[in-house]
Amino acid sequence: MLQLNHTIKSFKKSFVKRRKRFEQKHQSLFAFIAGTALITFWYGIWEGLKTVPVLGEPIVAIVVGGLVLVICGSYAYQLLGGAVDAIKEASEDIEEIAEDLEGLSKNVEEVDRQLDYVEDKVEELQQV
């Protein structure tokens, strides 16, 4: 059993190494093969679901798919796409800007105090 585990691990390492080397040398071919595999996979899913009697009807498939998405919690994300992420990033940016503005406001107040001090000193000197 130990020998079998060692053989599997060494095969896995050599396979991963060869695949990475192939991917690096032949990027366009690798992309074509991967894209074809992805399309074939989804074609199989698409055609396979047609053979399920209940899911063969489009309205039933829509309802079942919608329920699964709602249960998974990804319905809104699937409909809105990256808008959810963009809104989160924008709100984080707004928070950072608000913090920066607070810091600038404090700096302006400090400069205003220093300016008042300088004006007071100038007035004192003018009276002398």
N, C-alpha and C positions, 0 to 999 in steps of 0.2 A: 504494500500500500504506500509506503514511504517513497519507493522508487517511482510509482505512478504519479504522486504529487510533484516530485522533482521534475519528471518528464513534462508534465502539464505546465509547470511554471516556466521551464526553459523554452518550451514551444511558444508560450504566450509572449515571453520577452522577445524571442526572435521574430515572431509575427508582428508585434507592435513596432519593432525596429525596422523591419522591411516595409511595413505600411507607411511609416513616417518618411522613410527615404524615398519611396515611390511618390508620396504626396508632395514632397519638396521638389523632386526632379520633374514631375509631370503634373503641374498644378491644373492646367486646363483640362487634361484628360481626367484627372481625379474629380474635378468639379462636375464634369459631364457625367461620370459614372455615379457620383453621389446624387446629383439631381435626378438622374434617371431612376435610381433606386427609390428616392423619395416619392416621385410621381407614381411609380409602380406600386409602392406600399399603399398610398392613398387611393389609387385605382382599385386595389384589392379590397380595401375597406368599403369604398363606395359601392362596388358591385356585390360585395358580400352582404351588405345591409339590405340590398334589394331582394335577396333571397329569404330574408326573415319576413314572414307573411304580414305581421303587424306593421313593421317599419317600411314596407313596400309602398304604403300610401304617403304622399308628401306631407299632408297635414298632420298625420300621426307622428312622422319623423320630426317635424318642426316642434310639436308639443313635447315629445320625449326628449329631444335634444335641449330644448329650453329648460325643462325641469332639471335635467342633469347639470346644466350650467348654473342654474340657481342654487341647486344643492351644493355644488362645488364652490360657489361664491365667486365665480369668475364671469357671470353673465354680463355685468356692467363693464368689466374690463374687456371682454370680447367685443362688445358693441362699440365702446368708445376708443378702443385701441390704445395708443400711446398717450391719449389726452389726459388720462388719469395721472400718468407719470409726469407729464409736462406741468400739470397743475400743482403737483407736489413739489416739483423743482422750483416753480415760480413762487410758491408760498415760502419756501426756504430762502430764496433769493430776497424776497420782500422782507423777511425777518432780519436777514443780514444787513440790508440797506437801512432798516429802522434802527438797528443797533449802531451802525455807523453814523446816522443822523443824530442820535442821542449823544454820541461822543463829540461830534462837531458842535452841537448845541452847548455842551459843557465848555468846549474850547472857546467858543464865541463869548460865553458869559465871563470866562476868565480874562480874555482879552479886553472885554468891556470894563471889567473891574480895574485892570491895569491902566487902561486909558483914562478912566475917572481919576485914578491916583496921580497919573502924570499931569492931567489938567489941573488938579488941585495944587500940585507942586508948582506948575507954571504960574498959576494965579498968585501963589504965595511969593514967588520971585518977582512978579510984576508989582506987587504991593511994596516991596522993599526998596 
